[in-house]
Structure formats: structure tokens, C-alpha cells
């Protein structure tokens, strides 16, 4: 898939999604990562399918909810920019070896090494972590302002080489 053909999935998605929109986003995620096992660099991508504990999202898997919400002071709230790009995750990972994706590893302050896959033109970043023998999706998000852009540019400059 050409990354430059990707667009928001639901053009009129609001900050408070309807049940139908939430279910539609979940079906995309489910198709990409639950119904069809995804392998990344020979390792299975593991999805936490336990029900989320976040208010309003208890019927959805934890990983899905983490991807479509943004943390704020211990609570998570729906993030339409993240959610509307949920179908970008797999194509970004599948195209990681192209010039369109900036890939790097970063040593986090807690000692974990995470893999970053940054589709700069789409302002979208996927973060993965190798948990032997598998991979997990840590987070995915829309980089929505210059401050965040600089933050990830700085991480890239301090990447593991």
C-alpha cells in the first residue's frame, strides 16, 4: 500500500465518537491485528485483548483503547486524530524499509529499548517494543504540533546507533 494514499478513515469523526464509529474503528484494528496475526521482523505482534478498564471503553481490548485514546493526568480520553489513523499502523510497519519511514531505536529512561517508526509526511508515529520472542505495540499517535515534532527529532538525534 502506498502510504501517501492513506487518509483519515472517518471524515466526520467527532471528539465524542458514536457507538457505530467506535465499532467501525475497532473492526479495522481487529482485522489488522487480531483476526489476521501480524508478524514483524519474524516476531509475532502481540495484542493485549483483555478488556480495557477505561470508562466507556470496557468492551474493547486494552491495546485498541490505548491506541485510540490519549493519557492526561491518569485518565485517558478519546483522541480522534489517533483513532482516525488506526488503519495506518500496519502499512507503516510494512513499509518500514522505505525512505518514507524514519526508523530508530531509543533507550528510554526506564531502561527499555523501543523501536520508533515515524511517517513524517503523515505526522504519525508507531512505537513498538521487543518482548522476547514477540513484539508489542506500545503506542501510536499523531504528532500534532511543532513542540512534539521537536521532541521526536531530539529522540531521533539521541537514538541508539
N, C-alpha and C positions, 0 to 999 in steps of 0.2 A: 504494500500500500504506500502510495506517495504521501508523505507527511504533510505536504502543502495542500492536500485535498481535505485535510481534517478541518472540521468546524464545530461549533457548539452543537450539541445533539438536539436540544430543545430550545429553539429561538426565543420563546416567551417564558422561559423558566424564571419564576419569581424567587424572592428571598425566603418564602414560606411555601415549599412545594406541595402540590396536591398529592393525594394518595396515588393517583394514576401516574403522575410524573415520577414520583419516588419509585414506584414499581417498575416503570419503564427503564429507569437508570439501573435499578438492581438487575433486571434481566440482561442488560448489556454486560455488566460485571460478571454475572453468573455464567453467561455464555463464554466469556474470555478466560475465566479462571476457575470455575467450579465444574461446569459440565464438560469442559474440554481442558484437561490437565495441560498446563503450560510448563515447558522446560526451558531453562535459561542457562546457557553455557553448560549443558549436560546435567544440570541440577533441577529438581522439581521446585516449582514456586508454590509454597505452602500458604494457604489462606486460612485465617482463623475463622471458622464457621460457627463458633459459639455465638449465641445471641448477644447483641450489644446490651450494655446496661445504661446507655444514654436515653434520657427521657424522650419519648416519641419515636425511638428507633429500635425498640426492644425486639421487634420481629425480624430484624435484619442481622446478618453476620457482622461481627466486630470489625473485620478488615474493611468491609464495604463502608460501614459507618465512619470509620477513621478517615477514609479517603474522601468522603463527601462532606465532612464537617471540619471545622477549624476550632482549635482549642483557644479558650480565653478564660483565664483565672479558674482553671479546674473544670470548667464546663465546656462542652462542645456545641457549636451552633452550625446549622446548615450553611454551606458555602457554595453558592450557585456557580461560581467560576470553576471551582474544583469539580463539582458534580457534573457539570455540563461537558467536561472533558474526560470523563471516566473511560470512554472508549478510545482515548489517546494512549493509555498506558501500554497496552500490548504492542501497538505499532511502534512506539518509541523504543521499547526494548528490542523488538525485532529488527529495527533499523539502527541499532547502537553502533554498528561498524561503518556507518556512512558519515560523510562530512557534516550532515545536518544535526548530528547529536554530539554534544560535548560530554565525554565520559571521564570520570575521575574517581579515585578513592580518597577518602578523607578519614583521618584518625580523629574521632570525636573525643570530647573532654572526658567521657566516661570510659575511654579505652577501646571502644568498639570501632571497627573499621566498616565504613558504609560506602556503598557504590552509588554514585550520582550519575543520572542520565538526563541531560539538560537539552531540551529542544528550544534553543534560544529564540528562534523566529516565532514560535508559538507561545513563548513565555510560560513554558510548562516544564516541571522538573519531577522526575521519579527517583525515589530513594529506596535502595534495596540493601539487605544485609544477608551475608552468607552465614547460615546457622547449620553447620555440617550435619548431614550432607546436602541440605536443601538451601533455598533462598526464601526470604520473606520480603514482602512489600512493606516497608516501614512507613512511607508516606508518599503522597503525590500532591502537587499543588501548582496553582497559577501564581507566577511571580508578578505581583500586581503594582509594584511601584519601584522607583529608582533606588530607594533605600534597600529594598530586598534584592534588587539586581546587584547592587554593590556588595551586599553581604555574601552572595553566592560567588561573585567574581573573586572576592577575598578568599573564600574557601578554596576555590579552584587554584588560586596562586599558592596556597599552602597545602595543596594536595600531596598525597604520597606519590613519589616519583619512582 
